[in-house]
Amino acid sequence: TGGKLQLLAKQIRALQEEARSLIEHARRDAELHRAACQFKRRPGHVYHLYRRPDDTLYFSMLSPDDWRGSPPHAFEGSYRLEPDMSWTKAEDIVDLDAERSRLTPLLAR
């Protein structure tokens, strides 16, 4: 019984950590959805987030490289809008796509 309770406690801690992570991502996604944007956001596209001196966030289609390394405002990161309207950091896109491609055949069964 003691071993089973320890396993259950470990699973509860893992679920609590997963819940914290989900809440953190939901907060970040909500903040990104509030960022100003002068174009229609489309799933699958990567957008670049900047912060104006007055601390407001806005998305641009132009990356810092497109500005030749001198964007007009502080660059905060690049994100891809997903079909479920969540956001993925640019540096996580390759890993996420690889994971999805591994899962697709399993889910198709």
C-alpha positions, 0 to 999 in steps of 0.5 A: 500500500505504501508503494502505491501511495508514493506512486500516486503522490508522484503522479499528483505532483506531475499533474500539478506541474502540468496544470501550472505549465498549462496556466502559464501558457494560457496567460502568455497566449492571452497576452499575445492575443492582446498585442496590437496587430495591423493585419489579420492573424492567420494560423501557421504564420510566424509573427514578430513581437515588439515592445514600444517605449510606452510598454505596449506590445505589437506584432509585425510581419517583419523580423529583426533581420528584415530591419537589418538588425535595427528594428524600431522597437525592442524585439520580444520574440517570434511566435507561430499562431497555431490552428487552435489559436495558441502560440508557439515560440519560434525556437520551439517550432521544429521540436513541436512539428517533429513531435506532431509528425511522430504522433500523427501515425499513432492517432490515425490508427 
